[in-house]
Amino acid sequence: MNVVEQTGGGGADPFAGAPRVRVPEQAGGPDRGSAPTKARESAPVEARTPAETRGGHTRGAHPDGPRRAVRRNSVRGQILDALRAALVGGELTPGEVYSAPVLGERFGVSATPVREAMQQLAAEGAVEVVPNRGFRVTERSARELAELAEVRALIEVPVMLKLARSVAAERWAELRPLAEATAAAAAGGDLARYAESDRAFHGAVLALSGNQQLVQVADDLHRRSQWPLVSGPVAARRADLVADAAEHMALLDALAAQDLTVVSALVREHFAGADAA
């Protein structure tokens, strides 16, 4: 496996051709920091600006504790979102190993929030830890994708059939904007946006069951099945997305009409199509 390294002369760029994403310094920059930043952090509270001291302090806690935690979590969240988009969009290649310092340079942050984000992705099954080297992007086999599709169908088909019997037609109409969002992302060939809107749609449907544990489990399975989302030529990928998005609208129509046969067939076909992609 190739390890993506970066040298002083400009090594391999894992995001070559992709727009650069930088996290603002004030939101949590590299550990090395700038002199002004260090001066602000070491200055007494009385010397700081109102913006720096806004929000008050928690009794018994260091005045900077909560503020720093929020800043770092914000950076980690931004990096996590960017890495997820890069994974789905194909900027991070399955089988390749990426180091946190190199990706940190790419995003303009230290290796720490990148490493934390990568640990989250490892928990989701998107990458695996390679000791002393970094993180390898997971390569999904056809069998693994088929198994994920089967498990998702076992969970979601019975739930949607139950919902079809009990949820009023107007409730399904309220979910049309989510289905339209997936269609718009598919038409534009935006893989990352489609992945998020697809998960949002399925999550909203399952949320009508009132079972939050079910929603969380289904969302985890859904996300795992999106690494990678699709492969092949861009035109073919876009066609696959457009076809999948169209099934969302058809599913809402079948749910509103309480057509259980069509609901079951559509959901199974939708998962099988995602697997085939």
BALOBA-1460 file (C-alpha; in Angstrom, 3 decimals):
// residues 277
<rec num="1" residu="m" x="0.000" y="0.000" z="0.000"/>
<rec num="2" residu="n" x="1.157" y="3.509" z="-0.723"/>
<rec num="3" residu="v" x="1.610" y="5.910" z="2.141"/>
<rec num="4" residu="v" x="0.780" y="9.500" z="1.283"/>
<rec num="5" residu="e" x="3.754" y="11.576" z="2.436"/>
<rec num="6" residu="q" x="4.565" y="15.255" z="2.166"/>
<rec num="7" residu="t" x="8.054" y="16.632" z="1.667"/>
<rec num="8" residu="g" x="9.480" y="20.087" z="1.705"/>
<rec num="9" residu="g" x="9.197" y="20.215" z="-2.085"/>
<rec num="10" residu="g" x="5.496" y="19.421" z="-2.003"/>
<rec num="11" residu="g" x="4.664" y="15.710" z="-1.790"/>
<rec num="12" residu="a" x="1.643" y="13.805" z="-3.049"/>
<rec num="13" residu="d" x="-1.563" y="15.686" z="-2.424"/>
<rec num="14" residu="p" x="-4.443" y="13.342" z="-1.466"/>
<rec num="15" residu="f" x="-6.907" y="16.032" z="-2.565"/>
<rec num="16" residu="a" x="-5.283" y="16.966" z="-5.878"/>
<rec num="17" residu="g" x="-7.745" y="18.888" z="-8.001"/>
<rec num="18" residu="a" x="-10.204" y="19.309" z="-5.130"/>
<rec num="19" residu="p" x="-10.978" y="22.679" z="-3.524"/>
<rec num="20" residu="r" x="-8.844" y="23.376" z="-0.485"/>
<rec num="21" residu="v" x="-10.601" y="23.432" z="2.854"/>
<rec num="22" residu="r" x="-8.987" y="25.465" z="5.601"/>
<rec num="23" residu="v" x="-10.193" y="25.913" z="9.150"/>
<rec num="24" residu="p" x="-9.770" y="29.468" z="10.459"/>
<rec num="25" residu="e" x="-6.916" y="29.873" z="12.923"/>
<rec num="26" residu="q" x="-9.164" y="31.381" z="15.574"/>
<rec num="27" residu="a" x="-11.353" y="28.290" z="15.435"/>
<rec num="28" residu="g" x="-8.406" y="26.133" z="16.435"/>
<rec num="29" residu="g" x="-5.246" y="26.208" z="14.360"/>
<rec num="30" residu="p" x="-2.062" y="24.156" z="14.453"/>
<rec num="31" residu="d" x="-0.522" y="23.401" z="17.804"/>
<rec num="32" residu="r" x="2.507" y="25.479" z="16.888"/>
<rec num="33" residu="g" x="0.238" y="28.575" z="16.769"/>
<rec num="34" residu="s" x="1.243" y="32.151" z="16.087"/>
<rec num="35" residu="a" x="2.843" y="34.513" z="18.579"/>
<rec num="36" residu="p" x="-0.234" y="36.772" z="18.778"/>
<rec num="37" residu="t" x="-2.457" y="33.745" z="19.439"/>
<rec num="38" residu="k" x="-0.202" y="32.538" z="22.262"/>
<rec num="39" residu="a" x="-0.119" y="36.041" z="23.730"/>
<rec num="40" residu="r" x="-3.910" y="36.238" z="23.791"/>
<rec num="41" residu="e" x="-4.197" y="32.834" z="25.463"/>
<rec num="42" residu="s" x="-1.658" y="33.708" z="28.144"/>
<rec num="43" residu="a" x="-3.021" y="37.200" z="28.863"/>
<rec num="44" residu="p" x="-4.992" y="37.761" z="32.067"/>
<rec num="45" residu="v" x="-8.763" y="37.615" z="31.705"/>
<rec num="46" residu="e" x="-8.994" y="41.326" z="32.546"/>
<rec num="47" residu="a" x="-6.846" y="42.188" z="29.526"/>
<rec num="48" residu="r" x="-8.987" y="40.310" z="27.040"/>
<rec num="49" residu="t" x="-11.598" y="41.829" z="24.778"/>
<rec num="50" residu="p" x="-15.317" y="41.459" z="25.533"/>
<rec num="51" residu="a" x="-15.564" y="38.971" z="22.669"/>
<rec num="52" residu="e" x="-12.907" y="36.803" z="24.332"/>
<rec num="53" residu="t" x="-14.580" y="36.795" z="27.717"/>
<rec num="54" residu="r" x="-18.198" y="36.607" z="26.561"/>
<rec num="55" residu="g" x="-20.202" y="33.696" z="27.947"/>
<rec num="56" residu="g" x="-19.190" y="33.828" z="31.620"/>
<rec num="57" residu="h" x="-17.372" y="31.170" z="33.638"/>
<rec num="58" residu="t" x="-18.403" y="27.960" z="35.316"/>
<rec num="59" residu="r" x="-17.914" y="28.079" z="39.066"/>
<rec num="60" residu="g" x="-14.805" y="26.192" z="40.133"/>
<rec num="61" residu="a" x="-13.548" y="25.723" z="36.558"/>
<rec num="62" residu="h" x="-10.667" y="27.338" z="34.776"/>
<rec num="63" residu="p" x="-12.069" y="30.332" z="32.842"/>
<rec num="64" residu="d" x="-10.600" y="29.087" z="29.555"/>
<rec num="65" residu="g" x="-11.571" y="25.416" z="29.981"/>
<rec num="66" residu="p" x="-15.033" y="25.276" z="28.397"/>
<rec num="67" residu="r" x="-14.142" y="27.827" z="25.701"/>
<rec num="68" residu="r" x="-11.140" y="25.838" z="24.516"/>
<rec num="69" residu="a" x="-13.099" y="22.579" z="24.516"/>
<rec num="70" residu="v" x="-15.830" y="24.093" z="22.374"/>
<rec num="71" residu="r" x="-13.273" y="25.492" z="19.943"/>
<rec num="72" residu="r" x="-11.493" y="22.158" z="19.535"/>
<rec num="73" residu="n" x="-14.732" y="20.213" z="19.129"/>
<rec num="74" residu="s" x="-15.820" y="22.713" z="16.488"/>
<rec num="75" residu="v" x="-12.599" y="22.178" z="14.532"/>
<rec num="76" residu="r" x="-12.869" y="18.408" z="14.915"/>
<rec num="77" residu="g" x="-16.439" y="18.555" z="13.603"/>
<rec num="78" residu="q" x="-15.402" y="20.606" z="10.586"/>
<rec num="79" residu="i" x="-12.545" y="18.230" z="9.812"/>
<rec num="80" residu="l" x="-14.829" y="15.215" z="10.260"/>
<rec num="81" residu="d" x="-17.352" y="16.676" z="7.797"/>
<rec num="82" residu="a" x="-14.597" y="17.473" z="5.305"/>
<rec num="83" residu="l" x="-13.106" y="13.980" z="5.557"/>
<rec num="84" residu="r" x="-16.520" y="12.343" z="5.128"/>
<rec num="85" residu="a" x="-17.122" y="14.430" z="2.015"/>
<rec num="86" residu="a" x="-13.669" y="13.492" z="0.699"/>
<rec num="87" residu="l" x="-14.329" y="9.798" z="1.316"/>
<rec num="88" residu="v" x="-17.695" y="9.783" z="-0.422"/>
<rec num="89" residu="g" x="-16.471" y="12.035" z="-3.208"/>
<rec num="90" residu="g" x="-13.475" y="9.818" z="-3.930"/>
<rec num="91" residu="e" x="-10.683" y="12.259" z="-2.962"/>
<rec num="92" residu="l" x="-9.476" y="9.688" z="-0.424"/>
<rec num="93" residu="t" x="-8.704" y="6.428" z="-2.207"/>
<rec num="94" residu="p" x="-9.683" y="3.015" z="-0.774"/>
<rec num="95" residu="g" x="-6.573" y="1.100" z="0.223"/>
<rec num="96" residu="e" x="-4.373" y="4.175" z="0.589"/>
<rec num="97" residu="v" x="-2.821" y="5.159" z="3.921"/>
<rec num="98" residu="y" x="-3.019" y="8.805" z="4.993"/>
<rec num="99" residu="s" x="-1.153" y="10.338" z="7.918"/>
<rec num="100" residu="a" x="-2.775" y="12.831" z="10.281"/>
<rec num="101" residu="p" x="0.100" y="15.375" z="9.973"/>
<rec num="102" residu="v" x="-0.153" y="15.428" z="6.162"/>
<rec num="103" residu="l" x="-3.931" y="15.871" z="6.251"/>
<rec num="104" residu="g" x="-3.505" y="18.487" z="8.972"/>
<rec num="105" residu="e" x="-1.266" y="20.478" z="6.646"/>
<rec num="106" residu="r" x="-3.917" y="20.153" z="3.978"/>
<rec num="107" residu="f" x="-6.619" y="21.579" z="6.234"/>
<rec num="108" residu="g" x="-4.389" y="24.143" z="7.935"/>
<rec num="109" residu="v" x="-4.752" y="22.606" z="11.409"/>
<rec num="110" residu="s" x="-2.628" y="20.487" z="13.718"/>
<rec num="111" residu="a" x="-2.628" y="16.702" z="13.504"/>
<rec num="112" residu="t" x="-4.705" y="16.411" z="16.704"/>
<rec num="113" residu="p" x="-8.215" y="17.232" z="15.381"/>
<rec num="114" residu="v" x="-7.487" y="15.215" z="12.231"/>
<rec num="115" residu="r" x="-6.461" y="12.226" z="14.319"/>
<rec num="116" residu="e" x="-9.599" y="12.581" z="16.469"/>
<rec num="117" residu="a" x="-11.800" y="12.774" z="13.370"/>
<rec num="118" residu="m" x="-10.063" y="9.755" z="11.873"/>
<rec num="119" residu="q" x="-10.681" y="7.791" z="15.082"/>
<rec num="120" residu="q" x="-14.394" y="8.536" z="14.671"/>
<rec num="121" residu="l" x="-14.263" y="7.368" z="11.049"/>
<rec num="122" residu="a" x="-12.496" y="4.205" z="12.206"/>
<rec num="123" residu="a" x="-15.376" y="3.552" z="14.610"/>
<rec num="124" residu="e" x="-17.760" y="3.974" z="11.675"/>
<rec num="125" residu="g" x="-15.790" y="1.528" z="9.564"/>
<rec num="126" residu="a" x="-14.637" y="4.067" z="6.977"/>
<rec num="127" residu="v" x="-10.928" y="3.734" z="7.789"/>
<rec num="128" residu="e" x="-8.705" y="1.444" z="9.809"/>
<rec num="129" residu="v" x="-5.763" y="2.364" z="11.999"/>
<rec num="130" residu="v" x="-2.301" y="1.470" z="10.689"/>
<rec num="131" residu="p" x="0.107" y="1.710" z="13.674"/>
<rec num="132" residu="n" x="2.904" y="4.255" z="13.212"/>
<rec num="133" residu="r" x="1.710" y="5.137" z="9.716"/>
<rec num="134" residu="g" x="-1.777" y="6.613" z="9.797"/>
<rec num="135" residu="f" x="-5.182" y="5.469" z="8.585"/>
<rec num="136" residu="r" x="-6.026" y="3.236" z="5.636"/>
<rec num="137" residu="v" x="-9.270" y="3.921" z="3.773"/>
<rec num="138" residu="t" x="-11.459" y="0.824" z="3.932"/>
<rec num="139" residu="e" x="-11.952" y="-1.230" z="0.801"/>
<rec num="140" residu="r" x="-15.488" y="-2.606" z="0.726"/>
<rec num="141" residu="s" x="-15.946" y="-5.940" z="-1.019"/>
<rec num="142" residu="a" x="-19.107" y="-6.748" z="-2.956"/>
<rec num="143" residu="r" x="-20.002" y="-9.257" z="-0.260"/>
<rec num="144" residu="e" x="-19.691" y="-6.692" z="2.529"/>
<rec num="145" residu="l" x="-21.928" y="-4.243" z="0.677"/>
<rec num="146" residu="a" x="-24.478" y="-6.994" z="0.014"/>
<rec num="147" residu="e" x="-24.486" y="-7.937" z="3.689"/>
<rec num="148" residu="l" x="-25.029" y="-4.321" z="4.721"/>
<rec num="149" residu="a" x="-27.904" y="-4.017" z="2.235"/>
<rec num="150" residu="e" x="-29.471" y="-7.189" z="3.613"/>
<rec num="151" residu="v" x="-29.264" y="-6.010" z="7.223"/>
<rec num="152" residu="r" x="-30.680" y="-2.600" z="6.315"/>
<rec num="153" residu="a" x="-33.607" y="-4.270" z="4.547"/>
<rec num="154" residu="l" x="-34.270" y="-6.534" z="7.537"/>
<rec num="155" residu="i" x="-34.542" y="-3.448" z="9.748"/>
<rec num="156" residu="e" x="-36.196" y="-0.850" z="7.538"/>
<rec num="157" residu="v" x="-38.725" y="-2.875" z="5.506"/>
<rec num="158" residu="p" x="-40.828" y="-4.028" z="8.511"/>
<rec num="159" residu="v" x="-40.695" y="-0.548" z="10.033"/>
<rec num="160" residu="m" x="-41.829" y="1.158" z="6.835"/>
<rec num="161" residu="l" x="-44.640" y="-1.348" z="6.364"/>
<rec num="162" residu="k" x="-45.818" y="-0.597" z="9.894"/>
<rec num="163" residu="l" x="-45.596" y="3.134" z="9.273"/>
<rec num="164" residu="a" x="-47.524" y="2.812" z="6.017"/>
<rec num="165" residu="r" x="-50.458" y="1.439" z="7.987"/>
<rec num="166" residu="s" x="-50.434" y="4.110" z="10.680"/>
<rec num="167" residu="v" x="-49.033" y="7.400" z="9.357"/>
<rec num="168" residu="a" x="-51.376" y="9.870" z="7.692"/>
<rec num="169" residu="a" x="-50.783" y="10.801" z="4.055"/>
<rec num="170" residu="e" x="-50.103" y="14.443" z="4.897"/>
<rec num="171" residu="r" x="-47.154" y="13.454" z="7.075"/>
<rec num="172" residu="w" x="-45.507" y="11.786" z="4.105"/>
<rec num="173" residu="a" x="-46.094" y="14.923" z="2.060"/>
<rec num="174" residu="e" x="-44.022" y="16.848" z="4.624"/>
<rec num="175" residu="l" x="-40.994" y="14.737" z="3.707"/>
<rec num="176" residu="r" x="-41.076" y="15.647" z="0.021"/>
<rec num="177" residu="p" x="-38.555" y="18.499" z="0.405"/>
<rec num="178" residu="l" x="-36.034" y="15.947" z="1.707"/>
<rec num="179" residu="a" x="-36.662" y="13.701" z="-1.289"/>
<rec num="180" residu="e" x="-36.329" y="16.699" z="-3.591"/>
<rec num="181" residu="a" x="-32.985" y="17.553" z="-1.962"/>
<rec num="182" residu="t" x="-31.639" y="14.112" z="-2.856"/>
<rec num="183" residu="a" x="-32.874" y="14.576" z="-6.432"/>
<rec num="184" residu="a" x="-31.129" y="17.953" z="-6.710"/>
<rec num="185" residu="a" x="-27.844" y="16.548" z="-5.373"/>
<rec num="186" residu="a" x="-28.096" y="13.591" z="-7.746"/>
<rec num="187" residu="a" x="-28.775" y="15.809" z="-10.757"/>
<rec num="188" residu="g" x="-25.691" y="17.860" z="-9.918"/>
<rec num="189" residu="g" x="-23.543" y="14.763" z="-9.394"/>
<rec num="190" residu="d" x="-22.641" y="15.979" z="-5.898"/>
<rec num="191" residu="l" x="-21.733" y="12.706" z="-4.186"/>
<rec num="192" residu="a" x="-21.091" y="14.142" z="-0.735"/>
<rec num="193" residu="r" x="-24.292" y="16.185" z="-0.688"/>
<rec num="194" residu="y" x="-26.278" y="13.223" z="-1.975"/>
<rec num="195" residu="a" x="-24.885" y="10.979" z="0.751"/>
<rec num="196" residu="e" x="-25.973" y="13.409" z="3.471"/>
<rec num="197" residu="s" x="-29.401" y="14.132" z="1.964"/>
<rec num="198" residu="d" x="-30.016" y="10.404" z="1.416"/>
<rec num="199" residu="r" x="-29.278" y="9.692" z="5.060"/>
<rec num="200" residu="a" x="-31.437" y="12.639" z="6.132"/>
<rec num="201" residu="f" x="-34.374" y="11.286" z="4.118"/>
<rec num="202" residu="h" x="-34.168" y="7.753" z="5.497"/>
<rec num="203" residu="g" x="-33.621" y="9.094" z="9.010"/>
<rec num="204" residu="a" x="-36.734" y="11.288" z="8.788"/>
<rec num="205" residu="v" x="-38.846" y="8.368" z="7.599"/>
<rec num="206" residu="l" x="-37.675" y="6.068" z="10.384"/>
<rec num="207" residu="a" x="-38.003" y="8.858" z="12.981"/>
<rec num="208" residu="l" x="-41.783" y="8.631" z="12.531"/>
<rec num="209" residu="s" x="-41.570" y="5.323" z="14.412"/>
<rec num="210" residu="g" x="-40.585" y="7.236" z="17.546"/>
<rec num="211" residu="n" x="-37.747" y="4.774" z="18.193"/>
<rec num="212" residu="q" x="-34.504" y="6.745" z="18.464"/>
<rec num="213" residu="q" x="-32.385" y="3.623" z="19.000"/>
<rec num="214" residu="l" x="-33.687" y="2.273" z="15.717"/>
<rec num="215" residu="v" x="-32.847" y="5.546" z="13.965"/>
<rec num="216" residu="q" x="-29.289" y="5.518" z="15.302"/>
<rec num="217" residu="v" x="-28.626" y="1.888" z="14.369"/>
<rec num="218" residu="a" x="-30.068" y="2.363" z="10.885"/>
<rec num="219" residu="d" x="-28.052" y="5.540" z="10.384"/>
<rec num="220" residu="d" x="-24.830" y="3.776" z="11.337"/>
<rec num="221" residu="l" x="-25.542" y="0.976" z="8.853"/>
<rec num="222" residu="h" x="-26.453" y="3.523" z="6.210"/>
<rec num="223" residu="r" x="-23.236" y="5.456" z="6.668"/>
<rec num="224" residu="r" x="-21.159" y="2.267" z="6.546"/>
<rec num="225" residu="s" x="-22.751" y="1.348" z="3.232"/>
<rec num="226" residu="q" x="-21.625" y="4.696" z="1.760"/>
<rec num="227" residu="w" x="-17.855" y="3.975" z="1.911"/>
<rec num="228" residu="p" x="-17.471" y="4.357" z="-1.025"/>
<rec num="229" residu="l" x="-20.900" y="5.524" z="-2.192"/>
<rec num="230" residu="v" x="-20.483" y="4.704" z="-5.878"/>
<rec num="231" residu="s" x="-17.676" y="4.002" z="-8.310"/>
<rec num="232" residu="g" x="-17.062" y="4.136" z="-12.033"/>
<rec num="233" residu="p" x="-17.273" y="6.911" z="-14.642"/>
<rec num="234" residu="v" x="-18.827" y="10.191" z="-13.542"/>
<rec num="235" residu="a" x="-21.724" y="9.903" z="-16.007"/>
<rec num="236" residu="a" x="-22.596" y="6.426" z="-14.741"/>
<rec num="237" residu="r" x="-22.357" y="7.530" z="-11.118"/>
<rec num="238" residu="r" x="-24.727" y="10.428" z="-11.764"/>
<rec num="239" residu="a" x="-27.211" y="8.118" z="-13.492"/>
<rec num="240" residu="d" x="-27.136" y="5.753" z="-10.500"/>
<rec num="241" residu="l" x="-27.786" y="8.627" z="-8.094"/>
<rec num="242" residu="v" x="-30.644" y="10.015" z="-10.176"/>
<rec num="243" residu="a" x="-32.285" y="6.578" z="-10.272"/>
<rec num="244" residu="d" x="-31.894" y="6.140" z="-6.505"/>
<rec num="245" residu="a" x="-33.286" y="9.618" z="-5.819"/>
<rec num="246" residu="a" x="-36.343" y="8.917" z="-7.958"/>
<rec num="247" residu="e" x="-37.117" y="5.928" z="-5.745"/>
<rec num="248" residu="h" x="-37.492" y="8.275" z="-2.766"/>
<rec num="249" residu="m" x="-40.426" y="10.066" z="-4.389"/>
<rec num="250" residu="a" x="-41.996" y="6.772" z="-5.460"/>
<rec num="251" residu="l" x="-41.610" y="5.447" z="-1.922"/>
<rec num="252" residu="l" x="-43.401" y="8.455" z="-0.430"/>
<rec num="253" residu="d" x="-46.263" y="7.963" z="-2.883"/>
<rec num="254" residu="a" x="-46.554" y="4.274" z="-1.969"/>
<rec num="255" residu="l" x="-46.423" y="5.032" z="1.762"/>
<rec num="256" residu="a" x="-49.141" y="7.671" z="1.438"/>
<rec num="257" residu="a" x="-51.302" y="5.238" z="-0.563"/>
<rec num="258" residu="q" x="-50.650" y="2.463" z="1.990"/>
<rec num="259" residu="d" x="-49.563" y="0.190" z="-0.855"/>
<rec num="260" residu="l" x="-47.581" y="-2.314" z="1.200"/>
<rec num="261" residu="t" x="-46.515" y="-4.448" z="-1.748"/>
<rec num="262" residu="v" x="-44.956" y="-1.495" z="-3.553"/>
<rec num="263" residu="v" x="-43.362" y="-0.161" z="-0.340"/>
<rec num="264" residu="s" x="-41.631" y="-3.481" z="0.306"/>
<rec num="265" residu="a" x="-40.465" y="-3.838" z="-3.296"/>
<rec num="266" residu="l" x="-39.166" y="-0.277" z="-3.507"/>
<rec num="267" residu="v" x="-37.161" y="-0.432" z="-0.280"/>
<rec num="268" residu="r" x="-35.573" y="-3.764" z="-1.192"/>
<rec num="269" residu="e" x="-34.793" y="-2.541" z="-4.696"/>
<rec num="270" residu="h" x="-33.377" y="0.708" z="-3.307"/>
<rec num="271" residu="f" x="-30.935" y="-1.147" z="-1.064"/>
<rec num="272" residu="a" x="-30.037" y="-3.622" z="-3.804"/>
<rec num="273" residu="g" x="-29.370" y="-0.710" z="-6.174"/>
<rec num="274" residu="a" x="-27.106" y="0.999" z="-3.639"/>
<rec num="275" residu="d" x="-25.206" y="-2.272" z="-3.249"/>
<rec num="276" residu="a" x="-24.828" y="-2.711" z="-7.010"/>
<rec num="277" residu="a" x="-23.559" y="0.868" z="-7.365"/>
